[in-house]
Amino acid sequence: MINKDTLAYFSGTENYHRHGYARSFVLTDGCNYVRENGGQNGAFWLFDIIQSYQNDPKIRKCDGFQVWKLIVQPDKSAVIVLEDGNNHKVLDQKIDYTDFDLPEITIWVEDSGDGNGNLLRVALLPSEH
């Protein structure tokens, strides 16, 4: 189970964690913690959703910086919203049910390099920036 106090301790990262088969999408320690502890069975699905949109042409509107917000309703339905860095909504997706522990979380995704000239997208908590 996660809470906002626990997430506040994540500052920077020591490791990058691959998510799924996409070699160009990695998670910081904080996002990895959310992935593994964000509900009864974790929140792997949340990062599956974020990763699934990385090749969507709409991502270009974000210009290298994505703001993903998961907002959980009292009935345990939710919406995940993608915004650019200027508070403009790019897309949203409804989720029928989630057991995610927090009523809301924000995940940033930044474009970076892998040191070999390849694009790397890094998912991080805002406190890890």
N, C-alpha and C positions, 0 to 999 in steps of 0.2 A: 504494500500500500504506500502510495506517495502522498506528500502534502507540500504546500508552498514553502514551508520552512526548510524542508529537506532540499528542495530544488535550489533554494537561495545559496546553498553552500557550494554549488558548482560554479567555478570561476576558471576560465581557461580549460584546457584539456591536456591530459597526458597521452592519450591514445585515440586513434581513429578506428571505428568499428564498421566493417562492411555490413550492408543490409541487403539481403537477397543476392541475386546474381549480377546486379549492375556494379561493375568495378568502379564506376565513376561517381557513386553515391555513397557517402560515408557519414557516420554519426559520431559526435563527440561523446565523452564520458557521460555527460548529463543526459543527452538524448538516448544513449544506450540504457541508462538507468530507467528513464521513462518507458522505453520499449519493453524492458524486462519486468517492470513493476507497476505499470499504469492501469491495473485492473486485476481481476482474479487470475486471468491467464496472460497478463501483460498487455501491451499496446502495440504488438507487432503490426496489427492491421493499420494503425495510424500511419506508420512509416511506409507500409505497403501503398497506401493511398498517395502519400506525398511522392514517393518514388515513381508511382505509375504515371504521374503527370509531367515528369521531367522532360519528356520528348514532345509534349503538347506544344503546338505553335503559340498558344496564349502565354506561355512562360516568357517568351521574348519581350513581352510588355513589362516585365519586372526588371529588365536591364541588370541582371546579375545578382539581384537581391530579392528574395521572396519572403513574405510574412504569412505563415500559416497559423490560423486560429481555429482551435476546436472549442466549440461552445456546447455544453451538455445542458439539456433542458431537465426540469424536475421529473418528467415522465421517462427519463433515460434515453430519449431520442437525442440527436445531436446534429450539428451542422459543422462542416469544416469549410473554412473560407480562406481563399488565397488573395492576398493583397500585394500590390507593389510596395515599395518603400515609402510611398507618398499617400498612403491610406486610400488608394483606389482599388475597389474590388475587381479582381480579374475573373474569378470563378468561385462557385460554391458547390458543395455536394451534401445532400441530406443522408443521415445515417439513422436507420430505424431504431436501433438499440445499441447501447454501449454500457459497459460496467466500469468505464473510466472513473478514476477516483476523484478527480478535480472537476469543478464546474466549468473551468476554462483553462486552456494552456496555449501559449504562443511558442511556435518553433520558427526559427529563422533558417533559411537556406541561402548560403552565399556561394558564388562561383569563386573557385580558387584554381590553382594549378597543382599538378602532382609532382612537379620537379622535372618532368620529362616533356613538357610542352603540351600535355593533355589536360582537358577540362576536368575538374573535380568539383563536385557539388557537396558542400559540407552542411549537414543539419546540426544546428546548435541551439541551446537555450540562450535567450538574450543576455543572461548573466555571464555567459561564457565568452562573449565577444570582447 
